[in-house]
Amino acid sequence: QKIFFQASNPGQFENDSDVLWQRGHIPETIAYHGRVGINTDAPDEALVVCGNAKVMGRVMHPSDSRAKQNIREVDTNEQLRRITQMRLVEYDYKPEFASVMGIKDT
């Protein structure tokens, strides 16, 4: 079964050679080499979603225990000693960043 993807970006592409969407290496996938914005025309990261996102499945993250092995307890006294050597800070968000990200308590 073929997957069709169509987008309309007036003035965005001069010709078909400028299109960055490509068929993926894995069947039934597409790839885009650039930044993608949903509900924004100025994404500043690989993917920017302005609004709620609903995931129907799992989200894997490098911190996910399913991606790790040899998980074991550590000496808490040693870890507390190491923490006391850390530089701890607190901060306020810059107002211009907070307003764009929807953060009310900066």
Secondary structure, 3 states (H helix, E strand, C coil): CCCCCCCCCCCCCCCHHHCCEEECCCCCCEEECCCEEECCCCCCCCEEECCCCCCCCCCCCCCCHHHCCCCCCCCHHHHHHHHHCCCCCCCCCCHHHHHHHCCCCC
